[in-house]
Amino acid sequence: MQLSEIKKILKEYKDVFEALENYDKTRELPFQRKRIDITLSVGIINKLKKLREKTGKPISQIIEEKLK
């Protein structure tokens, strides 16, 4: 394999190589899900529950969509 082919592959799949490099450092992939505990006010929790009922989506998915 020639150097130009290697550079082309590295450029084309740059995001994949960066994800793998990050995995080597952290043992976490960017698309993995992780459970955390957070504290929210009762008002925010009620708003999230209403959104869940309206959309049919889980609360975690609603939060992820708002932060993207």
PDB file of N, CA, C and O in Angstrom:
ATOM      1  N   MET A   1       0.854  -1.176   0.000  1.00  0.00           N
ATOM      2  CA  MET A   1       0.000   0.000   0.000  1.00  0.00           C
ATOM      3  C   MET A   1       0.901   1.241   0.000  1.00  0.00           C
ATOM      4  O   MET A   1       1.873   1.323   0.750  1.00  0.00           O
ATOM      5  N   GLN A   2       0.555   2.185  -0.847  1.00  0.00           N
ATOM      6  CA  GLN A   2       1.368   3.389  -0.983  1.00  0.00           C
ATOM      7  C   GLN A   2       0.955   4.431   0.048  1.00  0.00           C
ATOM      8  O   GLN A   2      -0.143   4.394   0.604  1.00  0.00           O
ATOM      9  N   LEU A   3       1.867   5.353   0.279  1.00  0.00           N
ATOM     10  CA  LEU A   3       1.648   6.413   1.256  1.00  0.00           C
ATOM     11  C   LEU A   3       0.422   7.257   0.909  1.00  0.00           C
ATOM     12  O   LEU A   3      -0.316   7.670   1.804  1.00  0.00           O
ATOM     13  N   SER A   4       0.199   7.514  -0.365  1.00  0.00           N
ATOM     14  CA  SER A   4      -0.956   8.322  -0.780  1.00  0.00           C
ATOM     15  C   SER A   4      -2.269   7.603  -0.461  1.00  0.00           C
ATOM     16  O   SER A   4      -3.249   8.237  -0.072  1.00  0.00           O
ATOM     17  N   GLU A   5      -2.282   6.282  -0.628  1.00  0.00           N
ATOM     18  CA  GLU A   5      -3.484   5.506  -0.289  1.00  0.00           C
ATOM     19  C   GLU A   5      -3.757   5.545   1.213  1.00  0.00           C
ATOM     20  O   GLU A   5      -4.906   5.656   1.639  1.00  0.00           O
ATOM     21  N   ILE A   6      -2.703   5.454   2.003  1.00  0.00           N
ATOM     22  CA  ILE A   6      -2.840   5.494   3.464  1.00  0.00           C
ATOM     23  C   ILE A   6      -3.375   6.850   3.901  1.00  0.00           C
ATOM     24  O   ILE A   6      -4.268   6.927   4.745  1.00  0.00           O
ATOM     25  N   LYS A   7      -2.829   7.922   3.326  1.00  0.00           N
ATOM     26  CA  LYS A   7      -3.305   9.272   3.665  1.00  0.00           C
ATOM     27  C   LYS A   7      -4.768   9.445   3.285  1.00  0.00           C
ATOM     28  O   LYS A   7      -5.535  10.071   4.016  1.00  0.00           O
ATOM     29  N   LYS A   8      -5.154   8.890   2.141  1.00  0.00           N
ATOM     30  CA  LYS A   8      -6.543   8.986   1.687  1.00  0.00           C
ATOM     31  C   LYS A   8      -7.476   8.271   2.669  1.00  0.00           C
ATOM     32  O   LYS A   8      -8.536   8.793   3.016  1.00  0.00           O
ATOM     33  N   ILE A   9      -7.081   7.089   3.110  1.00  0.00           N
ATOM     34  CA  ILE A   9      -7.891   6.319   4.073  1.00  0.00           C
ATOM     35  C   ILE A   9      -7.983   7.065   5.397  1.00  0.00           C
ATOM     36  O   ILE A   9      -9.062   7.161   5.983  1.00  0.00           O
ATOM     37  N   LEU A  10      -6.852   7.595   5.874  1.00  0.00           N
ATOM     38  CA  LEU A  10      -6.849   8.345   7.134  1.00  0.00           C
ATOM     39  C   LEU A  10      -7.744   9.569   7.056  1.00  0.00           C
ATOM     40  O   LEU A  10      -8.433   9.895   8.022  1.00  0.00           O
ATOM     41  N   LYS A  11      -7.741  10.257   5.907  1.00  0.00           N
ATOM     42  CA  LYS A  11      -8.572  11.444   5.735  1.00  0.00           C
ATOM     43  C   LYS A  11     -10.048  11.065   5.646  1.00  0.00           C
ATOM     44  O   LYS A  11     -10.903  11.730   6.230  1.00  0.00           O
ATOM     45  N   GLU A  12     -10.337   9.995   4.913  1.00  0.00           N
ATOM     46  CA  GLU A  12     -11.729   9.573   4.702  1.00  0.00           C
ATOM     47  C   GLU A  12     -12.380   9.084   5.995  1.00  0.00           C
ATOM     48  O   GLU A  12     -13.559   9.345   6.232  1.00  0.00           O
ATOM     49  N   TYR A  13     -11.632   8.387   6.819  1.00  0.00           N
ATOM     50  CA  TYR A  13     -12.175   7.802   8.046  1.00  0.00           C
ATOM     51  C   TYR A  13     -11.606   8.467   9.298  1.00  0.00           C
ATOM     52  O   TYR A  13     -11.411   7.815  10.323  1.00  0.00           O
ATOM     53  N   LYS A  14     -11.344   9.766   9.204  1.00  0.00           N
ATOM     54  CA  LYS A  14     -10.742  10.504  10.310  1.00  0.00           C
ATOM     55  C   LYS A  14     -11.552  10.375  11.586  1.00  0.00           C
ATOM     56  O   LYS A  14     -10.982  10.156  12.655  1.00  0.00           O
ATOM     57  N   ASP A  15     -12.876  10.505  11.498  1.00  0.00           N
ATOM     58  CA  ASP A  15     -13.725  10.434  12.687  1.00  0.00           C
ATOM     59  C   ASP A  15     -13.660   9.063  13.354  1.00  0.00           C
ATOM     60  O   ASP A  15     -13.716   8.966  14.580  1.00  0.00           O
ATOM     61  N   VAL A  16     -13.545   8.022  12.567  1.00  0.00           N
ATOM     62  CA  VAL A  16     -13.446   6.665  13.127  1.00  0.00           C
ATOM     63  C   VAL A  16     -12.125   6.498  13.869  1.00  0.00           C
ATOM     64  O   VAL A  16     -12.089   5.958  14.974  1.00  0.00           O
ATOM     65  N   PHE A  17     -11.052   6.959  13.261  1.00  0.00           N
ATOM     66  CA  PHE A  17      -9.748   6.845  13.908  1.00  0.00           C
ATOM     67  C   PHE A  17      -9.690   7.670  15.201  1.00  0.00           C
ATOM     68  O   PHE A  17      -9.078   7.246  16.182  1.00  0.00           O
ATOM     69  N   GLU A  18     -10.330   8.852  15.200  1.00  0.00           N
ATOM     70  CA  GLU A  18     -10.369   9.666  16.416  1.00  0.00           C
ATOM     71  C   GLU A  18     -11.183   8.974  17.509  1.00  0.00           C
ATOM     72  O   GLU A  18     -10.808   9.020  18.681  1.00  0.00           O
ATOM     73  N   ALA A  19     -12.288   8.337  17.139  1.00  0.00           N
ATOM     74  CA  ALA A  19     -13.106   7.614  18.123  1.00  0.00           C
ATOM     75  C   ALA A  19     -12.313   6.457  18.719  1.00  0.00           C
ATOM     76  O   ALA A  19     -12.374   6.218  19.925  1.00  0.00           O
ATOM     77  N   LEU A  20     -11.577   5.746  17.888  1.00  0.00           N
ATOM     78  CA  LEU A  20     -10.769   4.635  18.391  1.00  0.00           C
ATOM     79  C   LEU A  20      -9.620   5.128  19.272  1.00  0.00           C
ATOM     80  O   LEU A  20      -9.285   4.491  20.271  1.00  0.00           O
ATOM     81  N   GLU A  21      -9.026   6.247  18.907  1.00  0.00           N
ATOM     82  CA  GLU A  21      -7.962   6.827  19.732  1.00  0.00           C
ATOM     83  C   GLU A  21      -8.511   7.242  21.093  1.00  0.00           C
ATOM     84  O   GLU A  21      -7.880   7.011  22.125  1.00  0.00           O
ATOM     85  N   ASN A  22      -9.693   7.857  21.084  1.00  0.00           N
ATOM     86  CA  ASN A  22     -10.335   8.246  22.337  1.00  0.00           C
ATOM     87  C   ASN A  22     -10.690   7.012  23.164  1.00  0.00           C
ATOM     88  O   ASN A  22     -10.581   7.037  24.390  1.00  0.00           O
ATOM     89  N   TYR A  23     -11.113   5.936  22.504  1.00  0.00           N
ATOM     90  CA  TYR A  23     -11.433   4.696  23.207  1.00  0.00           C
ATOM     91  C   TYR A  23     -10.193   4.128  23.903  1.00  0.00           C
ATOM     92  O   TYR A  23     -10.280   3.627  25.024  1.00  0.00           O
ATOM     93  N   ASP A  24      -9.055   4.208  23.239  1.00  0.00           N
ATOM     94  CA  ASP A  24      -7.815   3.728  23.854  1.00  0.00           C
ATOM     95  C   ASP A  24      -7.511   4.482  25.149  1.00  0.00           C
ATOM     96  O   ASP A  24      -6.980   3.905  26.099  1.00  0.00           O
ATOM     97  N   LYS A  25      -7.851   5.773  25.183  1.00  0.00           N
ATOM     98  CA  LYS A  25      -7.574   6.591  26.365  1.00  0.00           C
ATOM     99  C   LYS A  25      -8.624   6.405  27.458  1.00  0.00           C
ATOM    100  O   LYS A  25      -8.285   6.328  28.638  1.00  0.00           O
ATOM    101  N   THR A  26      -9.912   6.334  27.064  1.00  0.00           N
ATOM    102  CA  THR A  26     -10.994   6.384  28.051  1.00  0.00           C
ATOM    103  C   THR A  26     -11.774   5.089  28.219  1.00  0.00           C
ATOM    104  O   THR A  26     -12.509   4.931  29.194  1.00  0.00           O
ATOM    105  N   ARG A  27     -11.624   4.162  27.283  1.00  0.00           N
ATOM    106  CA  ARG A  27     -12.411   2.915  27.246  1.00  0.00           C
ATOM    107  C   ARG A  27     -13.904   3.197  27.066  1.00  0.00           C
ATOM    108  O   ARG A  27     -14.740   2.392  27.477  1.00  0.00           O
ATOM    109  N   GLU A  28     -14.241   4.328  26.457  1.00  0.00           N
ATOM    110  CA  GLU A  28     -15.627   4.685  26.165  1.00  0.00           C
ATOM    111  C   GLU A  28     -15.742   5.075  24.696  1.00  0.00           C
ATOM    112  O   GLU A  28     -14.895   5.795  24.168  1.00  0.00           O
ATOM    113  N   LEU A  29     -16.787   4.599  24.049  1.00  0.00           N
ATOM    114  CA  LEU A  29     -17.069   4.988  22.678  1.00  0.00           C
ATOM    115  C   LEU A  29     -18.113   6.095  22.692  1.00  0.00           C
ATOM    116  O   LEU A  29     -18.955   6.127  23.589  1.00  0.00           O
ATOM    117  N   PRO A  30     -18.080   7.009  21.718  1.00  0.00           N
ATOM    118  CA  PRO A  30     -18.988   8.163  21.746  1.00  0.00           C
ATOM    119  C   PRO A  30     -20.465   7.798  21.639  1.00  0.00           C
ATOM    120  O   PRO A  30     -21.320   8.594  22.027  1.00  0.00           O
ATOM    121  N   PHE A  31     -20.778   6.629  21.127  1.00  0.00           N
ATOM    122  CA  PHE A  31     -22.179   6.243  20.980  1.00  0.00           C
ATOM    123  C   PHE A  31     -22.666   5.346  22.108  1.00  0.00           C
ATOM    124  O   PHE A  31     -23.820   4.917  22.101  1.00  0.00           O
ATOM    125  N   GLN A  32     -21.807   5.058  23.074  1.00  0.00           N
ATOM    126  CA  GLN A  32     -22.228   4.270  24.227  1.00  0.00           C
ATOM    127  C   GLN A  32     -23.157   5.093  25.103  1.00  0.00           C
ATOM    128  O   GLN A  32     -23.112   6.323  25.096  1.00  0.00           O
ATOM    129  N   ARG A  33     -23.990   4.405  25.849  1.00  0.00           N
ATOM    130  CA  ARG A  33     -24.886   5.082  26.776  1.00  0.00           C
ATOM    131  C   ARG A  33     -24.408   4.770  28.190  1.00  0.00           C
ATOM    132  O   ARG A  33     -23.874   3.693  28.456  1.00  0.00           O
ATOM    133  N   LYS A  34     -24.607   5.724  29.084  1.00  0.00           N
ATOM    134  CA  LYS A  34     -24.134   5.580  30.452  1.00  0.00           C
ATOM    135  C   LYS A  34     -25.177   6.168  31.392  1.00  0.00           C
ATOM    136  O   LYS A  34     -25.687   7.262  31.152  1.00  0.00           O
ATOM    137  N   ARG A  35     -25.486   5.457  32.440  1.00  0.00           N
ATOM    138  CA  ARG A  35     -26.473   5.922  33.409  1.00  0.00           C
ATOM    139  C   ARG A  35     -25.799   6.839  34.424  1.00  0.00           C
ATOM    140  O   ARG A  35     -24.722   6.537  34.939  1.00  0.00           O
ATOM    141  N   ILE A  36     -26.471   7.994  34.706  1.00  0.00           N
ATOM    142  CA  ILE A  36     -25.971   8.924  35.714  1.00  0.00           C
ATOM    143  C   ILE A  36     -27.128   9.352  36.610  1.00  0.00           C
ATOM    144  O   ILE A  36     -28.294   9.238  36.233  1.00  0.00           O
ATOM    145  N   ASP A  37     -26.798   9.833  37.768  1.00  0.00           N
ATOM    146  CA  ASP A  37     -27.804  10.389  38.682  1.00  0.00           C
ATOM    147  C   ASP A  37     -27.682  11.915  38.644  1.00  0.00           C
ATOM    148  O   ASP A  37     -26.589  12.466  38.774  1.00  0.00           O
ATOM    149  N   ILE A  38     -28.822  12.584  38.464  1.00  0.00           N
ATOM    150  CA  ILE A  38     -28.836  14.047  38.470  1.00  0.00           C
ATOM    151  C   ILE A  38     -29.999  14.507  39.342  1.00  0.00           C
ATOM    152  O   ILE A  38     -30.954  13.765  39.572  1.00  0.00           O
ATOM    153  N   THR A  39     -29.903  15.727  39.818  1.00  0.00           N
ATOM    154  CA  THR A  39     -30.961  16.304  40.635  1.00  0.00           C
ATOM    155  C   THR A  39     -31.635  17.406  39.834  1.00  0.00           C
ATOM    156  O   THR A  39     -30.975  18.329  39.357  1.00  0.00           O
ATOM    157  N   LEU A  40     -32.954  17.307  39.687  1.00  0.00           N
ATOM    158  CA  LEU A  40     -33.739  18.295  38.958  1.00  0.00           C
ATOM    159  C   LEU A  40     -34.866  18.792  39.843  1.00  0.00           C
ATOM    160  O   LEU A  40     -35.304  18.097  40.760  1.00  0.00           O
ATOM    161  N   SER A  41     -35.332  20.001  39.561  1.00  0.00           N
ATOM    162  CA  SER A  41     -36.464  20.525  40.324  1.00  0.00           C
ATOM    163  C   SER A  41     -37.734  19.767  39.926  1.00  0.00           C
ATOM    164  O   SER A  41     -37.810  19.180  38.847  1.00  0.00           O
ATOM    165  N   VAL A  42     -38.709  19.791  40.801  1.00  0.00           N
ATOM    166  CA  VAL A  42     -39.968  19.095  40.561  1.00  0.00           C
ATOM    167  C   VAL A  42     -40.655  19.645  39.308  1.00  0.00           C
ATOM    168  O   VAL A  42     -41.260  18.894  38.543  1.00  0.00           O
ATOM    169  N   GLY A  43     -40.556  20.954  39.109  1.00  0.00           N
ATOM    170  CA  GLY A  43     -41.168  21.574  37.929  1.00  0.00           C
ATOM    171  C   GLY A  43     -40.585  21.036  36.626  1.00  0.00           C
ATOM    172  O   GLY A  43     -41.322  20.734  35.688  1.00  0.00           O
ATOM    173  N   ILE A  44     -39.275  20.920  36.574  1.00  0.00           N
ATOM    174  CA  ILE A  44     -38.610  20.399  35.372  1.00  0.00           C
ATOM    175  C   ILE A  44     -38.989  18.937  35.160  1.00  0.00           C
ATOM    176  O   ILE A  44     -39.245  18.522  34.030  1.00  0.00           O
ATOM    177  N   ILE A  45     -39.027  18.169  36.216  1.00  0.00           N
ATOM    178  CA  ILE A  45     -39.408  16.758  36.104  1.00  0.00           C
ATOM    179  C   ILE A  45     -40.827  16.633  35.554  1.00  0.00           C
ATOM    180  O   ILE A  45     -41.090  15.778  34.708  1.00  0.00           O
ATOM    181  N   ASN A  46     -41.735  17.474  36.025  1.00  0.00           N
ATOM    182  CA  ASN A  46     -43.114  17.429  35.534  1.00  0.00           C
ATOM    183  C   ASN A  46     -43.184  17.814  34.057  1.00  0.00           C
ATOM    184  O   ASN A  46     -43.942  17.214  33.295  1.00  0.00           O
ATOM    185  N   LYS A  47     -42.393  18.820  33.647  1.00  0.00           N
ATOM    186  CA  LYS A  47     -42.358  19.208  32.233  1.00  0.00           C
ATOM    187  C   LYS A  47     -41.832  18.060  31.370  1.00  0.00           C
ATOM    188  O   LYS A  47     -42.358  17.791  30.290  1.00  0.00           O
ATOM    189  N   LEU A  48     -40.795  17.394  31.856  1.00  0.00           N
ATOM    190  CA  LEU A  48     -40.247  16.257  31.112  1.00  0.00           C
ATOM    191  C   LEU A  48     -41.263  15.120  31.002  1.00  0.00           C
ATOM    192  O   LEU A  48     -41.366  14.476  29.958  1.00  0.00           O
ATOM    193  N   LYS A  49     -42.003  14.877  32.068  1.00  0.00           N
ATOM    194  CA  LYS A  49     -43.024  13.827  32.029  1.00  0.00           C
ATOM    195  C   LYS A  49     -44.124  14.170  31.034  1.00  0.00           C
ATOM    196  O   LYS A  49     -44.614  13.291  30.324  1.00  0.00           O
ATOM    197  N   LYS A  50     -44.523  15.458  30.974  1.00  0.00           N
ATOM    198  CA  LYS A  50     -45.544  15.878  30.007  1.00  0.00           C
ATOM    199  C   LYS A  50     -45.032  15.704  28.578  1.00  0.00           C
ATOM    200  O   LYS A  50     -45.765  15.244  27.703  1.00  0.00           O
ATOM    201  N   LEU A  51     -43.770  16.074  28.347  1.00  0.00           N
ATOM    202  CA  LEU A  51     -43.180  15.878  27.026  1.00  0.00           C
ATOM    203  C   LEU A  51     -43.117  14.399  26.659  1.00  0.00           C
ATOM    204  O   LEU A  51     -43.343  14.027  25.508  1.00  0.00           O
ATOM    205  N   ARG A  52     -42.810  13.562  27.642  1.00  0.00           N
ATOM    206  CA  ARG A  52     -42.759  12.119  27.413  1.00  0.00           C
ATOM    207  C   ARG A  52     -44.118  11.592  26.994  1.00  0.00           C
ATOM    208  O   ARG A  52     -44.222  10.789  26.067  1.00  0.00           O
ATOM    209  N   GLU A  53     -45.170  12.051  27.686  1.00  0.00           N
ATOM    210  CA  GLU A  53     -46.526  11.602  27.356  1.00  0.00           C
ATOM    211  C   GLU A  53     -46.941  12.098  25.971  1.00  0.00           C
ATOM    212  O   GLU A  53     -47.586  11.375  25.212  1.00  0.00           O
ATOM    213  N   LYS A  54     -46.569  13.327  25.655  1.00  0.00           N
ATOM    214  CA  LYS A  54     -46.961  13.935  24.378  1.00  0.00           C
ATOM    215  C   LYS A  54     -46.242  13.275  23.199  1.00  0.00           C
ATOM    216  O   LYS A  54     -46.851  12.996  22.166  1.00  0.00           O
ATOM    217  N   THR A  55     -44.940  13.031  23.368  1.00  0.00           N
ATOM    218  CA  THR A  55     -44.132  12.523  22.254  1.00  0.00           C
ATOM    219  C   THR A  55     -43.999  11.002  22.251  1.00  0.00           C
ATOM    220  O   THR A  55     -43.750  10.407  21.203  1.00  0.00           O
ATOM    221  N   GLY A  56     -44.161  10.374  23.400  1.00  0.00           N
ATOM    222  CA  GLY A  56     -43.967   8.934  23.489  1.00  0.00           C
ATOM    223  C   GLY A  56     -42.507   8.523  23.558  1.00  0.00           C
ATOM    224  O   GLY A  56     -42.183   7.338  23.481  1.00  0.00           O
ATOM    225  N   LYS A  57     -41.616   9.516  23.706  1.00  0.00           N
ATOM    226  CA  LYS A  57     -40.181   9.243  23.782  1.00  0.00           C
ATOM    227  C   LYS A  57     -39.756   9.151  25.242  1.00  0.00           C
ATOM    228  O   LYS A  57     -40.352   9.802  26.100  1.00  0.00           O
ATOM    229  N   PRO A  58     -38.734   8.350  25.533  1.00  0.00           N
ATOM    230  CA  PRO A  58     -38.194   8.321  26.897  1.00  0.00           C
ATOM    231  C   PRO A  58     -37.568   9.674  27.262  1.00  0.00           C
ATOM    232  O   PRO A  58     -37.103  10.409  26.391  1.00  0.00           O
ATOM    233  N   ILE A  59     -37.566   9.982  28.538  1.00  0.00           N
ATOM    234  CA  ILE A  59     -37.024  11.258  29.013  1.00  0.00           C
ATOM    235  C   ILE A  59     -35.556  11.408  28.619  1.00  0.00           C
ATOM    236  O   ILE A  59     -35.134  12.501  28.243  1.00  0.00           O
ATOM    237  N   SER A  60     -34.788  10.360  28.697  1.00  0.00           N
ATOM    238  CA  SER A  60     -33.372  10.451  28.325  1.00  0.00           C
ATOM    239  C   SER A  60     -33.207  10.858  26.868  1.00  0.00           C
ATOM    240  O   SER A  60     -32.313  11.637  26.540  1.00  0.00           O
ATOM    241  N   GLN A  61     -34.055  10.342  25.995  1.00  0.00           N
ATOM    242  CA  GLN A  61     -33.976  10.705  24.580  1.00  0.00           C
ATOM    243  C   GLN A  61     -34.360  12.167  24.368  1.00  0.00           C
ATOM    244  O   GLN A  61     -33.757  12.853  23.542  1.00  0.00           O
ATOM    245  N   ILE A  62     -35.361  12.649  25.107  1.00  0.00           N
ATOM    246  CA  ILE A  62     -35.770  14.057  25.017  1.00  0.00           C
ATOM    247  C   ILE A  62     -34.599  14.962  25.413  1.00  0.00           C
ATOM    248  O   ILE A  62     -34.317  15.947  24.731  1.00  0.00           O
ATOM    249  N   ILE A  63     -33.929  14.633  26.500  1.00  0.00           N
ATOM    250  CA  ILE A  63     -32.795  15.435  26.970  1.00  0.00           C
ATOM    251  C   ILE A  63     -31.656  15.412  25.947  1.00  0.00           C
ATOM    252  O   ILE A  63     -31.079  16.455  25.642  1.00  0.00           O
ATOM    253  N   GLU A  64     -31.329  14.224  25.413  1.00  0.00           N
ATOM    254  CA  GLU A  64     -30.259  14.127  24.437  1.00  0.00           C
ATOM    255  C   GLU A  64     -30.563  14.959  23.205  1.00  0.00           C
ATOM    256  O   GLU A  64     -29.672  15.633  22.689  1.00  0.00           O
ATOM    257  N   GLU A  65     -31.794  14.932  22.721  1.00  0.00           N
ATOM    258  CA  GLU A  65     -32.167  15.707  21.539  1.00  0.00           C
ATOM    259  C   GLU A  65     -32.050  17.207  21.789  1.00  0.00           C
ATOM    260  O   GLU A  65     -31.647  17.954  20.897  1.00  0.00           O
ATOM    261  N   LYS A  66     -32.395  17.648  22.983  1.00  0.00           N
ATOM    262  CA  LYS A  66     -32.315  19.078  23.299  1.00  0.00           C
ATOM    263  C   LYS A  66     -30.866  19.548  23.402  1.00  0.00           C
ATOM    264  O   LYS A  66     -30.573  20.710  23.122  1.00  0.00           O
ATOM    265  N   LEU A  67     -29.968  18.665  23.798  1.00  0.00           N
ATOM    266  CA  LEU A  67     -28.559  19.043  23.982  1.00  0.00           C
ATOM    267  C   LEU A  67     -27.725  18.900  22.723  1.00  0.00           C
ATOM    268  O   LEU A  67     -26.613  19.425  22.673  1.00  0.00           O
ATOM    269  N   LYS A  68     -28.213  18.216  21.718  1.00  0.00           N
ATOM    270  CA  LYS A  68     -27.435  18.023  20.478  1.00  0.00           C
ATOM    271  C   LYS A  68     -27.379  19.256  19.656  1.00  0.00           C
ATOM    272  O   LYS A  68     -26.766  19.259  18.588  1.00  0.00           O
TER     273      LYS A  68
END
